Amino acid sequence: MVEAERDALLVRALEYAGGTHTVADVLTGPYQIWEGAQSVVVTQVVEHPRLKEAFAFLAAGNLEEIRALYPNILAWAKAMGCTRASFLGRPGWSRSFLTRDEGWHTESVVYSKEL
């Protein structure tokens, strides 16, 4: 994928992130970018006091391609010492392959308000 296509996908995904990041933040921050020909997933390793977690907070593009990236992301996370994986997504993800076929479940719902 060329940079312009990747960046356009990131912009699309960031529209649902509540203004937390820009594309430049994602490209220069402590994140891992997983690219397909038409898709992108952004992860971050989060070290909590009692566990290490692979957190996917952006994904955009072709769902089947994201599905193909998924095993590699989880294998990498395990190799990094992560014992849990989580993802942030809009409500539509609750009907995706992740919850239907892969055993992901809703742990909490985040509500926010600008102050």
Secondary structure by P-SEA (a helix, b strand, c coil): ccaaaaaaaaaaaaccccccccaaaaacccbbbbbcccbbbbbbbbbcccccccccccccccaaaaaaaaaaaaaaaaaacccbbbbbbccccccccccccccccccbbbbbbcc
